[in-house]
Amino acid sequence: MTYNESERLSAVLYCPECGSKNDGATSTTQDGETTYVPQDGDIGVCMYCATIITFIDNVTRLKKVSSDELVNLDIMHPGIAAQTDRTRWTIMEMRGID
């Protein structure tokens, strides 16, 4: 996958599940005109193994999100679990992951 230079992360982060390098981030909720800069606590999906992850430690590390954490996030931000799950399944289909 290629990224616009503005979508590259300032630190190279590695997926806690598969160890793949994740060096870019895009938003699924912004209009495409605004540059997305991830913050601690933002949710993402690894583009290689489809693990749900979150940014931590001043956006210098990724942490796998547990099912309980995702439920709690969905209570605070209704719809985030469904949106994340759609993204995850799209990646799994694209990568041929069962």
PEZI-V768199 format. One record per residue. N is the residue number from 1. RES is the residue in one small letter. SS is DSSP state (a for helix, b for strand, c for the rest). PSI is psi as a letter, one per 40 degrees, with the letter a starting at -180 (* if undefined). OMEGA is omega in whole degrees, 0 to 359 (none if undefined). Layout:
((N/RES/SS/PSI/OMEGA) (N/RES/SS/PSI/OMEGA))
This chain:
((1/m/c/h/178) (2/t/c/i/182) (3/y/c/i/167) (4/n/c/i/182) (5/e/a/d/181) (6/s/a/e/181) (7/e/a/e/179) (8/r/b/i/178) (9/l/b/i/180) (10/s/b/d/177) (11/a/b/i/174) (12/v/b/h/182) (13/l/b/i/182) (14/y/b/h/180) (15/c/c/h/180) (16/p/c/e/181) (17/e/c/d/185) (18/c/c/e/179) (19/g/c/e/180) (20/s/c/i/179) (21/k/b/h/175) (22/n/b/h/186) (23/d/b/e/179) (24/g/b/i/179) (25/a/c/h/175) (26/t/c/i/180) (27/s/c/h/175) (28/t/c/e/183) (29/t/c/e/181) (30/q/c/i/187) (31/d/c/e/182) (32/g/c/e/179) (33/e/c/d/183) (34/t/c/h/177) (35/t/c/h/179) (36/y/c/h/176) (37/v/c/h/183) (38/p/c/i/178) (39/q/c/i/174) (40/d/c/h/179) (41/g/c/e/177) (42/d/c/i/182) (43/i/b/i/177) (44/g/b/i/177) (45/v/b/h/178) (46/c/c/h/181) (47/m/c/e/183) (48/y/c/d/182) (49/c/c/e/177) (50/a/c/f/175) (51/t/c/h/177) (52/i/b/h/187) (53/i/b/i/174) (54/t/b/i/178) (55/f/b/h/179) (56/i/b/i/175) (57/d/c/f/181) (58/n/c/f/179) (59/v/c/f/177) (60/t/c/e/179) (61/r/b/i/174) (62/l/b/i/179) (63/k/b/h/176) (64/k/b/h/180) (65/v/c/h/178) (66/s/c/i/178) (67/s/a/d/179) (68/d/a/d/179) (69/e/a/d/180) (70/l/a/d/177) (71/v/a/d/179) (72/n/a/d/177) (73/l/a/d/182) (74/d/a/d/176) (75/i/a/d/181) (76/m/a/d/182) (77/h/c/g/184) (78/p/c/h/177) (79/g/c/e/184) (80/i/a/d/180) (81/a/a/d/180) (82/a/a/d/179) (83/q/a/d/179) (84/t/a/d/180) (85/d/a/d/177) (86/r/a/d/179) (87/t/a/d/180) (88/r/a/d/181) (89/w/a/d/177) (90/t/a/d/179) (91/i/a/d/180) (92/m/a/d/178) (93/e/a/d/180) (94/m/a/d/183) (95/r/a/e/182) (96/g/c/f/180) (97/i/c/h/178) (98/d/c/*/none))
